[in-house]
């Protein structure tokens, strides 16, 4: 549920760019991002770096395209969005507050959040998402500079990157917990005869 909520603005944007203008897609995605923020706050959560950054990004790009330069192609707009999301992820790492940390703290107990490996795990997951965002940027660059490349190729790269990050986000915490449980089990003592 949480991953679908996190990805909802980006899914809305990607889907709408297929059937609507870029400004409409951007403003609708901003509305979805704001709705996720309201939903988080209504259930006692916090305002997330990724959701708020995405809302600002979508509104800023929508206003730019509406009031300054409407000539951008759809791949150029996608490139701007994916570059902005990549910048948000990198900035969260540089500021030593990986964007996944806020989500993780809301789904684990206090003891788990205090474990020494908890912050490291969040950095690793944030880096996985950052790599996915970078692949999406590369897919958009390919779509712009190799116009003969079929649309499905760019979409396939973006979906593969996103889905890999989703799978990693689900898999890695389970792996960490299993490894911690394994380390906590005392080794059997073999008596010498």
Buried (B, 14 or more C-beta within 10 A) or exposed (E): EEEEBBBBBBBBBBEBBEEEBBBBBBBBBBBBBBBBBEEBEEEEBBEBBBBBBBBBBBBBBBBBBBEEEEEBEBBBBBBBBBBBBBBBBBEBBEEEBBBBBBBBBBEBEEEBBEBEEBBEBBBBBBBBBBBBBBBBBBBBBBBBEEEEBEEEEBBEBBBBBBEBBBEBBEEBBEEBBEEEEEEEEEEEEEEEE
